[in-house]
């Protein structure tokens, strides 16, 4: 932007010299350099603090589906990009072994209950000891608990959607053995999240409620308005993991913080696909003149997205 202003100034200056309004003196020859220095220190450096900008990204809540039981897949009910509701069947794991285990335990529980009733009758006649009765009671409870676990395993062999959303990137096929690892992802039907990365040094004037503007690569030439929702005041370098070793010296790096933004157009927000990227500019409460330059720069980038859609 500074180069554009200087080039425009030089063009105007040469025009004035050519028509004779000013003379080409050493002062006018040095004026572009002087103007550049003034712009840098008076406008562009303060702009980083009063109208900070950074990369923006659209993210979405997702659920990784990991089966609670293992076994071969017999049927995949859903397909890629299919909308599902909470409770819909996603795929089926072979239930044969789970049914057999349940049926076996049901028979054992039935027999144990009969033996318990018989022992209770004998105990009433003082024909058996209290110890034997307690042993049968414990056996029934243990088998009933095992039966509950077996029924749960059988139920979990039918994998269902935990939330409303859309199945994406589905590569699961019948015959695949699953268990213990995610096999598909559901993108939840919740509001999309727009977050901008703002360098630490330029974050001091940013606060919730301030206005912001964004441009996305997916919509070149367009500017969208938003509002600062909150600042995510934590990054991985600030997290201490439990360890059996002492803290080792390392080179520190000032990583940016995320600032969550609320788009004014809710319909637009939910139409943006997760992963859409762009640039966001936050207009703080100070340095109003710098906001003008930042907004012009953002609009220049919006039109440059036609020429550089991947940069």
C-alpha angles and dihedrals in degrees: 000000000000090000091051091052092048093048090050090049092049090049092052091044093053090048092053091048092049094052090045101244091126134021123239096249128160088259093059091042091056095039096090090058092046091048091050092053091047092049092050096050100033102036118010100043093048089046090066089061102034098038106021120181136192145157115300128206136187115226134178136202112257136184121216109214112223116173115235091216131042131231144101119308113242100180138014108204101182132058136207116293092011117145114231135187127221108282097023115138113254102178142336128240116207103274097192098103092041092052091048092051091048093049091048093051092045089057092047092049091049092051092045091053091051090050090048092053091049091048091049090054091048091048090053087058089044089243095131134034125258087243092063091048091051090049092056092046091053091047092054092049092048093050092046089053091049089049091053090052091048092050090049091052090050091050092048091054084078103067114209135188111268093203144008112279148098128293111233137184094009114183099152114125135183110273096037115124113230138183136113097026136069113267102178142005132231118204104215123233093242130121114287119247124228115198130178126203111229120184115246094241093057098044099084097093097039115108138161115277097034120131122253138182129210141189123196130206090227091060105040116192095023130110121201128197125226144160132236108256101181144317118253096225098195136072132178094261089064094056121098115208120206108256142163092227133078122256109277121215113253140171109269121221127196100232120190124256125232120245115196115221131199114215114222090222106066093184090055090049093056091045092058110097116234109263095037109143135198143129130290129198122197117209106209128197093263137060099034094178090059090055090066093055092045092050091050090050091050091052090049089054091048090058092041088060087075089062099033107033094159101041 
